[in-house]
Amino acid sequence: MDLTQREYLLAVADAGRFSRAERASRRPCCGISISAPRRADGRRRPAHPRGRDFRAILCGVWIVPAFLYALLWLGFGAGHSLLAAARGRAWLAARAGAADRLAFNLIALAHLALVLAIGWLLLRPLPGFALPAAMRLALALLAVAGLVILARAGRGYDLARFAGLAQLHRHAAEAALPPEHLATGGMNAHVRHPLYLGLLLVLWGTATTPFALATASCATLYILVGIHFEERKLARLYGEAYAAYRRRVPMLLPRPALPRRG
């Protein structure tokens, strides 16, 4: 009989009560479930009957590394916001010139990579999720849908300018270039932030491990907060045009198409 993830966590709490031979028999199986520990006489030890201890075990196994990982994401969000603010952009432009946007992206990528690496080390020891095949397939299709949305939505943006390469080509900092046109066609006609929608679908479609689930949760909160500040900036930049667009098009979830009246 294989233990579920809950029974595994319960078994971890009672590891001190097992003999050395019993603890040695607790082998993980594909990182999802483990074989039940054996007694000295070779029989399998039954699952821990005290379900009331599960919440305390969950707090000890899950909450602490997840909380530390969330703090890392909080630091990333704070650093990214400081650089994205007017003073941060001016500071980058004074030091990097036409490469200010490229420097902004490289700093953000390096910081994010550090957060993900530390988070992986924190959450990697946790047991994986014993998901049924149907749920794994559904999540995979969700991730594929997110990739398709990202690919289609990317056509409506100047990706060279987003990456910071256009500024280098024109020898001008980001602030010296005229604002981009307000994208309202393509995927942007259905939702105001199709890139974020695609990214969220990919994150949650791949959330099949504790690390991926924690990453999806933290990134979702970061994206929602970022959208709030980004839309305030867009409203100042485009004025009534963006206000009308905002009233007409939903933020992330497209409205269902209503049948036309004959």
C-alpha positions as protocol buffer text, in pm:
chain_id: "A"
residue {
  index: 1
  type: MET
  ca { x: 0 y: 0 z: 0 }
}
residue {
  index: 2
  type: ASP
  ca { x: 138 y: 342 z: -98 }
}
residue {
  index: 3
  type: LEU
  ca { x: 108 y: 641 z: 125 }
}
residue {
  index: 4
  type: THR
  ca { x: -49 y: 958 z: -9 }
}
residue {
  index: 5
  type: GLN
  ca { x: 123 y: 1294 z: 34 }
}
residue {
  index: 6
  type: ARG
  ca { x: -79 y: 1363 z: 350 }
}
residue {
  index: 7
  type: GLU
  ca { x: 19 y: 1030 z: 501 }
}
residue {
  index: 8
  type: TYR
  ca { x: 379 y: 1100 z: 407 }
}
residue {
  index: 9
  type: LEU
  ca { x: 378 y: 1424 z: 603 }
}
residue {
  index: 10
  type: LEU
  ca { x: 220 y: 1249 z: 898 }
}
residue {
  index: 11
  type: ALA
  ca { x: 487 y: 982 z: 880 }
}
residue {
  index: 12
  type: VAL
  ca { x: 759 y: 1249 z: 880 }
}
residue {
  index: 13
  type: ALA
  ca { x: 625 y: 1383 z: 1210 }
}
residue {
  index: 14
  type: ASP
  ca { x: 659 y: 1040 z: 1371 }
}
residue {
  index: 15
  type: ALA
  ca { x: 999 y: 965 z: 1219 }
}
residue {
  index: 16
  type: GLY
  ca { x: 1152 y: 973 z: 1565 }
}
residue {
  index: 17
  type: ARG
  ca { x: 927 y: 686 z: 1674 }
}
residue {
  index: 18
  type: PHE
  ca { x: 1044 y: 458 z: 1391 }
}
residue {
  index: 19
  type: SER
  ca { x: 1342 y: 230 z: 1423 }
}
residue {
  index: 20
  type: ARG
  ca { x: 1642 y: 284 z: 1199 }
}
residue {
  index: 21
  type: ALA
  ca { x: 1525 y: 4 z: 973 }
}
residue {
  index: 22
  type: GLU
  ca { x: 1178 y: 159 z: 953 }
}
residue {
  index: 23
  type: ARG
  ca { x: 1315 y: 502 z: 862 }
}
residue {
  index: 24
  type: ALA
  ca { x: 1538 y: 349 z: 595 }
}
residue {
  index: 25
  type: SER
  ca { x: 1234 y: 189 z: 432 }
}
residue {
  index: 26
  type: ARG
  ca { x: 1061 y: 524 z: 374 }
}
residue {
  index: 27
  type: ARG
  ca { x: 1168 y: 561 z: 12 }
}
residue {
  index: 28
  type: PRO
  ca { x: 1017 y: 833 z: -211 }
}
residue {
  index: 29
  type: CYS
  ca { x: 857 y: 704 z: -528 }
}
residue {
  index: 30
  type: CYS
  ca { x: 900 y: 951 z: -815 }
}
residue {
  index: 31
  type: GLY
  ca { x: 884 y: 1231 z: -561 }
}
residue {
  index: 32
  type: ILE
  ca { x: 507 y: 1196 z: -529 }
}
residue {
  index: 33
  type: SER
  ca { x: 423 y: 909 z: -298 }
}
residue {
  index: 34
  type: ILE
  ca { x: 628 y: 668 z: -89 }
}
residue {
  index: 35
  type: SER
  ca { x: 599 y: 312 z: 23 }
}
residue {
  index: 36
  type: ALA
  ca { x: 466 y: 262 z: 373 }
}
residue {
  index: 37
  type: PRO
  ca { x: 742 y: 198 z: 629 }
}
residue {
  index: 38
  type: ARG
  ca { x: 799 y: -164 z: 733 }
}
residue {
  index: 39
  type: ARG
  ca { x: 820 y: -296 z: 1086 }
}
residue {
  index: 40
  type: ALA
  ca { x: 1109 y: -505 z: 1207 }
}
residue {
  index: 41
  type: ASP
  ca { x: 908 y: -820 z: 1123 }
}
residue {
  index: 42
  type: GLY
  ca { x: 868 y: -711 z: 759 }
}
residue {
  index: 43
  type: ARG
  ca { x: 504 y: -603 z: 778 }
}
residue {
  index: 44
  type: ARG
  ca { x: 408 y: -257 z: 655 }
}
residue {
  index: 45
  type: ARG
  ca { x: 332 y: 1 z: 918 }
}
residue {
  index: 46
  type: PRO
  ca { x: -22 y: 145 z: 880 }
}
residue {
  index: 47
  type: ALA
  ca { x: -74 y: 512 z: 811 }
}
residue {
  index: 48
  type: HIS
  ca { x: -73 y: 745 z: 1109 }
}
residue {
  index: 49
  type: PRO
  ca { x: -427 y: 754 z: 1247 }
}
residue {
  index: 50
  type: ARG
  ca { x: -412 y: 1100 z: 1399 }
}
residue {
  index: 51
  type: GLY
  ca { x: -525 y: 1332 z: 1121 }
}
residue {
  index: 52
  type: ARG
  ca { x: -547 y: 1619 z: 1367 }
}
residue {
  index: 53
  type: ASP
  ca { x: -167 y: 1652 z: 1352 }
}
residue {
  index: 54
  type: PHE
  ca { x: -168 y: 1713 z: 977 }
}
residue {
  index: 55
  type: ARG
  ca { x: -220 y: 2088 z: 1002 }
}
residue {
  index: 56
  type: ALA
  ca { x: 76 y: 2129 z: 1235 }
}
residue {
  index: 57
  type: ILE
  ca { x: 294 y: 1919 z: 1006 }
}
residue {
  index: 58
  type: LEU
  ca { x: 182 y: 2117 z: 703 }
}
residue {
  index: 59
  type: CYS
  ca { x: 282 y: 2440 z: 876 }
}
residue {
  index: 60
  type: GLY
  ca { x: 626 y: 2302 z: 953 }
}
residue {
  index: 61
  type: VAL
  ca { x: 691 y: 2148 z: 612 }
}
residue {
  index: 62
  type: TRP
  ca { x: 521 y: 2396 z: 379 }
}
residue {
  index: 63
  type: ILE
  ca { x: 468 y: 2732 z: 542 }
}
residue {
  index: 64
  type: VAL
  ca { x: 822 y: 2822 z: 646 }
}
residue {
  index: 65
  type: PRO
  ca { x: 995 y: 2774 z: 307 }
}
residue {
  index: 66
  type: ALA
  ca { x: 694 y: 2917 z: 123 }
}
residue {
  index: 67
  type: PHE
  ca { x: 699 y: 3225 z: 348 }
}
residue {
  index: 68
  type: LEU
  ca { x: 1070 y: 3277 z: 286 }
}
residue {
  index: 69
  type: TYR
  ca { x: 1012 y: 3238 z: -86 }
}
residue {
  index: 70
  type: ALA
  ca { x: 731 y: 3494 z: -71 }
}
residue {
  index: 71
  type: LEU
  ca { x: 967 y: 3738 z: 101 }
}
residue {
  index: 72
  type: LEU
  ca { x: 1212 y: 3694 z: -187 }
}
residue {
  index: 73
  type: TRP
  ca { x: 934 y: 3779 z: -432 }
}
residue {
  index: 74
  type: LEU
  ca { x: 845 y: 4082 z: -222 }
}
residue {
  index: 75
  type: GLY
  ca { x: 1205 y: 4200 z: -247 }
}
residue {
  index: 76
  type: PHE
  ca { x: 1200 y: 4146 z: -623 }
}
residue {
  index: 77
  type: GLY
  ca { x: 880 y: 4344 z: -657 }
}
residue {
  index: 78
  type: ALA
  ca { x: 1016 y: 4630 z: -448 }
}
residue {
  index: 79
  type: GLY
  ca { x: 1342 y: 4647 z: -644 }
}
residue {
  index: 80
  type: HIS
  ca { x: 1164 y: 4627 z: -979 }
}
residue {
  index: 81
  type: SER
  ca { x: 920 y: 4901 z: -878 }
}
residue {
  index: 82
  type: LEU
  ca { x: 1200 y: 5132 z: -766 }
}
residue {
  index: 83
  type: LEU
  ca { x: 1378 y: 5099 z: -1100 }
}
residue {
  index: 84
  type: ALA
  ca { x: 1053 y: 5136 z: -1294 }
}
residue {
  index: 85
  type: ALA
  ca { x: 966 y: 5462 z: -1115 }
}
residue {
  index: 86
  type: ALA
  ca { x: 1061 y: 5796 z: -1266 }
}
residue {
  index: 87
  type: ARG
  ca { x: 1362 y: 5840 z: -1037 }
}
residue {
  index: 88
  type: GLY
  ca { x: 1483 y: 5489 z: -1107 }
}
residue {
  index: 89
  type: ARG
  ca { x: 1455 y: 5536 z: -1481 }
}
residue {
  index: 90
  type: ALA
  ca { x: 1639 y: 5870 z: -1457 }
}
residue {
  index: 91
  type: TRP
  ca { x: 1912 y: 5702 z: -1254 }
}
residue {
  index: 92
  type: LEU
  ca { x: 1952 y: 5428 z: -1515 }
}
residue {
  index: 93
  type: ALA
  ca { x: 1946 y: 5676 z: -1803 }
}
residue {
  index: 94
  type: ALA
  ca { x: 2220 y: 5884 z: -1640 }
}
residue {
  index: 95
  type: ARG
  ca { x: 2446 y: 5579 z: -1613 }
}
residue {
  index: 96
  type: ALA
  ca { x: 2351 y: 5363 z: -1910 }
}
residue {
  index: 97
  type: GLY
  ca { x: 2233 y: 5620 z: -2163 }
}
residue {
  index: 98
  type: ALA
  ca { x: 2064 y: 5454 z: -2459 }
}
residue {
  index: 99
  type: ALA
  ca { x: 2107 y: 5117 z: -2289 }
}
residue {
  index: 100
  type: ASP
  ca { x: 1883 y: 5215 z: -1997 }
}
residue {
  index: 101
  type: ARG
  ca { x: 1595 y: 4989 z: -2100 }
}
residue {
  index: 102
  type: LEU
  ca { x: 1831 y: 4700 z: -2172 }
}
residue {
  index: 103
  type: ALA
  ca { x: 2001 y: 4750 z: -1833 }
}
residue {
  index: 104
  type: PHE
  ca { x: 1659 y: 4759 z: -1666 }
}
residue {
  index: 105
  type: ASN
  ca { x: 1567 y: 4425 z: -1823 }
}
residue {
  index: 106
  type: LEU
  ca { x: 1900 y: 4261 z: -1741 }
}
residue {
  index: 107
  type: ILE
  ca { x: 1884 y: 4370 z: -1377 }
}
residue {
  index: 108
  type: ALA
  ca { x: 1527 y: 4240 z: -1347 }
}
residue {
  index: 109
  type: LEU
  ca { x: 1617 y: 3907 z: -1510 }
}
residue {
  index: 110
  type: ALA
  ca { x: 1920 y: 3859 z: -1286 }
}
residue {
  index: 111
  type: HIS
  ca { x: 1719 y: 3939 z: -973 }
}
residue {
  index: 112
  type: LEU
  ca { x: 1436 y: 3709 z: -1080 }
}
residue {
  index: 113
  type: ALA
  ca { x: 1678 y: 3427 z: -1157 }
}
residue {
  index: 114
  type: LEU
  ca { x: 1827 y: 3462 z: -808 }
}
residue {
  index: 115
  type: VAL
  ca { x: 1481 y: 3451 z: -649 }
}
residue {
  index: 116
  type: LEU
  ca { x: 1383 y: 3141 z: -848 }
}
residue {
  index: 117
  type: ALA
  ca { x: 1710 y: 2963 z: -768 }
}
residue {
  index: 118
  type: ILE
  ca { x: 1682 y: 3022 z: -394 }
}
residue {
  index: 119
  type: GLY
  ca { x: 1313 y: 2930 z: -401 }
}
residue {
  index: 120
  type: TRP
  ca { x: 1393 y: 2604 z: -579 }
}
residue {
  index: 121
  type: LEU
  ca { x: 1648 y: 2517 z: -311 }
}
residue {
  index: 122
  type: LEU
  ca { x: 1396 y: 2598 z: -37 }
}
residue {
  index: 123
  type: LEU
  ca { x: 1104 y: 2402 z: -181 }
}
residue {
  index: 124
  type: ARG
  ca { x: 1279 y: 2121 z: -367 }
}
residue {
  index: 125
  type: PRO
  ca { x: 1287 y: 1883 z: -63 }
}
residue {
  index: 126
  type: LEU
  ca { x: 906 y: 1888 z: -33 }
}
residue {
  index: 127
  type: PRO
  ca { x: 716 y: 1589 z: -174 }
}
residue {
  index: 128
  type: GLY
  ca { x: 545 y: 1639 z: -507 }
}
residue {
  index: 129
  type: PHE
  ca { x: 173 y: 1619 z: -580 }
}
residue {
  index: 130
  type: ALA
  ca { x: 8 y: 1289 z: -665 }
}
residue {
  index: 131
  type: LEU
  ca { x: -211 y: 1434 z: -940 }
}
residue {
  index: 132
  type: PRO
  ca { x: -433 y: 1210 z: -1152 }
}
residue {
  index: 133
  type: ALA
  ca { x: -348 y: 1179 z: -1519 }
}
residue {
  index: 134
  type: ALA
  ca { x: -660 y: 1368 z: -1626 }
}
residue {
  index: 135
  type: MET
  ca { x: -565 y: 1669 z: -1413 }
}
residue {
  index: 136
  type: ARG
  ca { x: -210 y: 1667 z: -1545 }
}
residue {
  index: 137
  type: LEU
  ca { x: -344 y: 1664 z: -1900 }
}
residue {
  index: 138
  type: ALA
  ca { x: -580 y: 1953 z: -1823 }
}
residue {
  index: 139
  type: LEU
  ca { x: -295 y: 2155 z: -1674 }
}
residue {
  index: 140
  type: ALA
  ca { x: -73 y: 2081 z: -1973 }
}
residue {
  index: 141
  type: LEU
  ca { x: -346 y: 2206 z: -2209 }
}
residue {
  index: 142
  type: LEU
  ca { x: -378 y: 2519 z: -1994 }
}
residue {
  index: 143
  type: ALA
  ca { x: -5 y: 2584 z: -2029 }
}
residue {
  index: 144
  type: VAL
  ca { x: -18 y: 2529 z: -2406 }
}
residue {
  index: 145
  type: ALA
  ca { x: -308 y: 2775 z: -2432 }
}
residue {
  index: 146
  type: GLY
  ca { x: -98 y: 3027 z: -2242 }
}
residue {
  index: 147
  type: LEU
  ca { x: 191 y: 2984 z: -2483 }
}
residue {
  index: 148
  type: VAL
  ca { x: -40 y: 3037 z: -2781 }
}
residue {
  index: 149
  type: ILE
  ca { x: -178 y: 3356 z: -2624 }
}
residue {
  index: 150
  type: LEU
  ca { x: 175 y: 3482 z: -2556 }
}
residue {
  index: 151
  type: ALA
  ca { x: 278 y: 3418 z: -2916 }
}
residue {
  index: 152
  type: ARG
  ca { x: -28 y: 3588 z: -3062 }
}
residue {
  index: 153
  type: ALA
  ca { x: -26 y: 3879 z: -2819 }
}
residue {
  index: 154
  type: GLY
  ca { x: 343 y: 3949 z: -2881 }
}
residue {
  index: 155
  type: ARG
  ca { x: 262 y: 4051 z: -3238 }
}
residue {
  index: 156
  type: GLY
  ca { x: 86 y: 4362 z: -3113 }
}
residue {
  index: 157
  type: TYR
  ca { x: 390 y: 4504 z: -2936 }
}
residue {
  index: 158
  type: ASP
  ca { x: 726 y: 4645 z: -3039 }
}
residue {
  index: 159
  type: LEU
  ca { x: 935 y: 4365 z: -2891 }
}
residue {
  index: 160
  type: ALA
  ca { x: 1264 y: 4531 z: -2994 }
}
residue {
  index: 161
  type: ARG
  ca { x: 1173 y: 4839 z: -2793 }
}
residue {
  index: 162
  type: PHE
  ca { x: 1046 y: 4624 z: -2506 }
}
residue {
  index: 163
  type: ALA
  ca { x: 1382 y: 4446 z: -2493 }
}
residue {
  index: 164
  type: GLY
  ca { x: 1577 y: 4771 z: -2515 }
}
residue {
  index: 165
  type: LEU
  ca { x: 1735 y: 4702 z: -2855 }
}
residue {
  index: 166
  type: ALA
  ca { x: 1545 y: 4974 z: -3041 }
}
residue {
  index: 167
  type: GLN
  ca { x: 1684 y: 5236 z: -2804 }
}
residue {
  index: 168
  type: LEU
  ca { x: 2038 y: 5122 z: -2877 }
}
residue {
  index: 169
  type: HIS
  ca { x: 1971 y: 5134 z: -3251 }
}
residue {
  index: 170
  type: ARG
  ca { x: 1837 y: 5489 z: -3227 }
}
residue {
  index: 171
  type: HIS
  ca { x: 2104 y: 5600 z: -2975 }
}
residue {
  index: 172
  type: ALA
  ca { x: 1836 y: 5741 z: -2748 }
}
residue {
  index: 173
  type: ALA
  ca { x: 1722 y: 5662 z: -2397 }
}
residue {
  index: 174
  type: GLU
  ca { x: 1369 y: 5538 z: -2337 }
}
residue {
  index: 175
  type: ALA
  ca { x: 1246 y: 5877 z: -2209 }
}
residue {
  index: 176
  type: ALA
  ca { x: 1367 y: 6049 z: -2527 }
}
residue {
  index: 177
  type: LEU
  ca { x: 1154 y: 5832 z: -2757 }
}
residue {
  index: 178
  type: PRO
  ca { x: 790 y: 5911 z: -2837 }
}
residue {
  index: 179
  type: PRO
  ca { x: 534 y: 5694 z: -2655 }
}
residue {
  index: 180
  type: GLU
  ca { x: 419 y: 5379 z: -2828 }
}
residue {
  index: 181
  type: HIS
  ca { x: 74 y: 5374 z: -2982 }
}
residue {
  index: 182
  type: LEU
  ca { x: -204 y: 5234 z: -2768 }
}
residue {
  index: 183
  type: ALA
  ca { x: -251 y: 4873 z: -2878 }
}
residue {
  index: 184
  type: THR
  ca { x: -622 y: 4794 z: -2898 }
}
residue {
  index: 185
  type: GLY
  ca { x: -635 y: 4537 z: -3179 }
}
residue {
  index: 186
  type: GLY
  ca { x: -563 y: 4165 z: -3198 }
}
residue {
  index: 187
  type: MET
  ca { x: -559 y: 3998 z: -2857 }
}
residue {
  index: 188
  type: ASN
  ca { x: -582 y: 4341 z: -2694 }
}
residue {
  index: 189
  type: ALA
  ca { x: -936 y: 4371 z: -2830 }
}
residue {
  index: 190
  type: HIS
  ca { x: -1040 y: 4089 z: -2596 }
}
residue {
  index: 191
  type: VAL
  ca { x: -839 y: 4169 z: -2281 }
}
residue {
  index: 192
  type: ARG
  ca { x: -626 y: 4469 z: -2185 }
}
residue {
  index: 193
  type: HIS
  ca { x: -330 y: 4257 z: -2074 }
}
residue {
  index: 194
  type: PRO
  ca { x: -306 y: 3949 z: -2297 }
}
residue {
  index: 195
  type: LEU
  ca { x: 64 y: 3894 z: -2221 }
}
residue {
  index: 196
  type: TYR
  ca { x: -11 y: 3870 z: -1851 }
}
residue {
  index: 197
  type: LEU
  ca { x: -303 y: 3638 z: -1921 }
}
residue {
  index: 198
  type: GLY
  ca { x: -81 y: 3403 z: -2122 }
}
residue {
  index: 199
  type: LEU
  ca { x: 188 y: 3410 z: -1857 }
}
residue {
  index: 200
  type: LEU
  ca { x: -62 y: 3328 z: -1581 }
}
residue {
  index: 201
  type: LEU
  ca { x: -197 y: 3033 z: -1779 }
}
residue {
  index: 202
  type: VAL
  ca { x: 156 y: 2898 z: -1828 }
}
residue {
  index: 203
  type: LEU
  ca { x: 241 y: 2942 z: -1460 }
}
residue {
  index: 204
  type: TRP
  ca { x: -72 y: 2767 z: -1331 }
}
residue {
  index: 205
  type: GLY
  ca { x: -62 y: 2504 z: -1604 }
}
residue {
  index: 206
  type: THR
  ca { x: 283 y: 2399 z: -1485 }
}
residue {
  index: 207
  type: ALA
  ca { x: 208 y: 2422 z: -1111 }
}
residue {
  index: 208
  type: THR
  ca { x: 253 y: 2049 z: -1049 }
}
residue {
  index: 209
  type: THR
  ca { x: 522 y: 2073 z: -778 }
}
residue {
  index: 210
  type: PRO
  ca { x: 541 y: 2271 z: -451 }
}
residue {
  index: 211
  type: PHE
  ca { x: 800 y: 2505 z: -606 }
}
residue {
  index: 212
  type: ALA
  ca { x: 591 y: 2564 z: -920 }
}
residue {
  index: 213
  type: LEU
  ca { x: 275 y: 2619 z: -715 }
}
residue {
  index: 214
  type: ALA
  ca { x: 446 y: 2870 z: -486 }
}
residue {
  index: 215
  type: THR
  ca { x: 594 y: 3044 z: -791 }
}
residue {
  index: 216
  type: ALA
  ca { x: 254 y: 3067 z: -960 }
}
residue {
  index: 217
  type: SER
  ca { x: 98 y: 3208 z: -642 }
}
residue {
  index: 218
  type: CYS
  ca { x: 366 y: 3471 z: -583 }
}
residue {
  index: 219
  type: ALA
  ca { x: 385 y: 3568 z: -951 }
}
residue {
  index: 220
  type: THR
  ca { x: 6 y: 3604 z: -970 }
}
residue {
  index: 221
  type: LEU
  ca { x: 3 y: 3844 z: -678 }
}
residue {
  index: 222
  type: TYR
  ca { x: 297 y: 4035 z: -825 }
}
residue {
  index: 223
  type: ILE
  ca { x: 126 y: 4062 z: -1166 }
}
residue {
  index: 224
  type: LEU
  ca { x: -204 y: 4183 z: -1019 }
}
residue {
  index: 225
  type: VAL
  ca { x: -28 y: 4452 z: -817 }
}
residue {
  index: 226
  type: GLY
  ca { x: 183 y: 4544 z: -1120 }
}
residue {
  index: 227
  type: ILE
  ca { x: -128 y: 4580 z: -1338 }
}
residue {
  index: 228
  type: HIS
  ca { x: -272 y: 4828 z: -1089 }
}
residue {
  index: 229
  type: PHE
  ca { x: 30 y: 5058 z: -1115 }
}
residue {
  index: 230
  type: GLU
  ca { x: 75 y: 5002 z: -1488 }
}
residue {
  index: 231
  type: GLU
  ca { x: -281 y: 5108 z: -1563 }
}
residue {
  index: 232
  type: ARG
  ca { x: -238 y: 5426 z: -1361 }
}
residue {
  index: 233
  type: LYS
  ca { x: 65 y: 5506 z: -1577 }
}
residue {
  index: 234
  type: LEU
  ca { x: -124 y: 5426 z: -1898 }
}
residue {
  index: 235
  type: ALA
  ca { x: -416 y: 5645 z: -1790 }
}
residue {
  index: 236
  type: ARG
  ca { x: -179 y: 5940 z: -1742 }
}
residue {
  index: 237
  type: LEU
  ca { x: -8 y: 5872 z: -2074 }
}
residue {
  index: 238
  type: TYR
  ca { x: -311 y: 5821 z: -2300 }
}
residue {
  index: 239
  type: GLY
  ca { x: -582 y: 6005 z: -2110 }
}
residue {
  index: 240
  type: GLU
  ca { x: -940 y: 5962 z: -2228 }
}
residue {
  index: 241
  type: ALA
  ca { x: -839 y: 5716 z: -2501 }
}
residue {
  index: 242
  type: TYR
  ca { x: -725 y: 5466 z: -2239 }
}
residue {
  index: 243
  type: ALA
  ca { x: -1022 y: 5540 z: -2014 }
}
residue {
  index: 244
  type: ALA
  ca { x: -1259 y: 5452 z: -2299 }
}
residue {
  index: 245
  type: TYR
  ca { x: -1056 y: 5141 z: -2381 }
}
residue {
  index: 246
  type: ARG
  ca { x: -1065 y: 5038 z: -2017 }
}
residue {
  index: 247
  type: ARG
  ca { x: -1443 y: 5072 z: -2004 }
}
residue {
  index: 248
  type: ARG
  ca { x: -1481 y: 4868 z: -2322 }
}
residue {
  index: 249
  type: VAL
  ca { x: -1233 y: 4582 z: -2269 }
}
residue {
  index: 250
  type: PRO
  ca { x: -1191 y: 4365 z: -1955 }
}
residue {
  index: 251
  type: MET
  ca { x: -858 y: 4338 z: -1777 }
}
residue {
  index: 252
  type: LEU
  ca { x: -770 y: 3967 z: -1792 }
}
residue {
  index: 253
  type: LEU
  ca { x: -1078 y: 3751 z: -1844 }
}
residue {
  index: 254
  type: PRO
  ca { x: -1247 y: 3797 z: -2183 }
}
residue {
  index: 255
  type: ARG
  ca { x: -1621 y: 3844 z: -2185 }
}
residue {
  index: 256
  type: PRO
  ca { x: -1820 y: 3557 z: -2335 }
}
residue {
  index: 257
  type: ALA
  ca { x: -1942 y: 3624 z: -2687 }
}
residue {
  index: 258
  type: LEU
  ca { x: -2313 y: 3691 z: -2682 }
}
residue {
  index: 259
  type: PRO
  ca { x: -2525 y: 3562 z: -2972 }
}
residue {
  index: 260
  type: ARG
  ca { x: -2637 y: 3833 z: -3211 }
}
residue {
  index: 261
  type: ARG
  ca { x: -3002 y: 3910 z: -3232 }
}
residue {
  index: 262
  type: GLY
  ca { x: -3158 y: 3822 z: -3563 }
}
